[in-house]
Amino acid sequence: MACVPDEIVQRGKGKCQICNERDADAYWMASPEYFYVCQGCAVEKLPTLIVDSMRIMDRDRINTTLERVKSAFWRAATLRLLREVRNND
């Protein structure tokens, strides 16, 4: 799934599908639907989904998953920053 940042999401076009209160700040393209999420729910609720997806809850699995999440976060942040730099050139 690809995440599309808030500058591409048209405000009012999508409400957060988790809280259904705030406008979406980003969305993920899932075939054939879009999943809209606000920044607050992305930070507070999506980690719960990650934990719920773990079938075995032991220390090794938790630590491995946390390292994978941190790696994915920093990769996504780097890619987003690179896009912003390119867009400003």
N, C-alpha and C positions, 0 to 999 in steps of 0.2 A: 504494500500500500504506500502511496506517495502522499506526503503532507503538503498542502498548499497554504502558504502564509496569508496573513490577514489582508495584505494589500491586494490580493487577488479575489478574496471573498467580498462579494457585494453586501454591504451592511443591509440588514432587513430581508435579504434573500434567504438566509438560513438562521434559525434559532439553534442554540445549543441543544443537542438531542439528549444530553444527560440531565441538565437542570430545567430545560425548557423555559428559561427566564431571560437569559442574556443573549445578545446577538453573538453569532459564531465569530471567532477570531481566526479560525482555520478549519479546514476540512480534509478528510482523507478520502481518496477515491477508491471505493471498493466496487467491484463489478457486480451489478450494474448501478449501484446506489452510491450516494455520497453520505459520509458521516460527519456532521457538523459538531464542533465543540468550541466552547469558550475557553479562554486561557485559564480561568480559575478551576474549571472542572478538569482540564487537561492535567494540571499540576496535582490536584487533590484526588481525583477519582481514577485516572488511568493507571496509577501505580497499584491500586486495589485490583484492577483487572489483571495486571501482570501476576500478582500474588495468587489470585484465584485460579489462574491458568496453571499454576505449579501443582502437579499431582502428588509429589512427595515433598513433604515439608521437613527437611533436615538441615542441619547447619551448612553442609557442603552445597546443597542445592540452593539455599538462600544466598550464600556468598557468591556462588557462580552466577546466579541470576542477577544479583546486584551489580557485579562487575560488567556483565553484558549490557545492562541498562545504562550504566554510566558511560560505557564505551559508545553505545548508540546515541546517547544524548550529546556527547561532545562531538561526535561525527556530524550529527544533524546541525548543531550550532555552528560548526565550522563551515559546512556547506551553505547554510543560510547567510553567514557573514560574507562568504565569497560571492554569493548572488547579489547581495547589497552593494558590495564594492564594484562589481561589474556594472550594475545598473546605474551607479553614480559616475561612471567614467564617460 
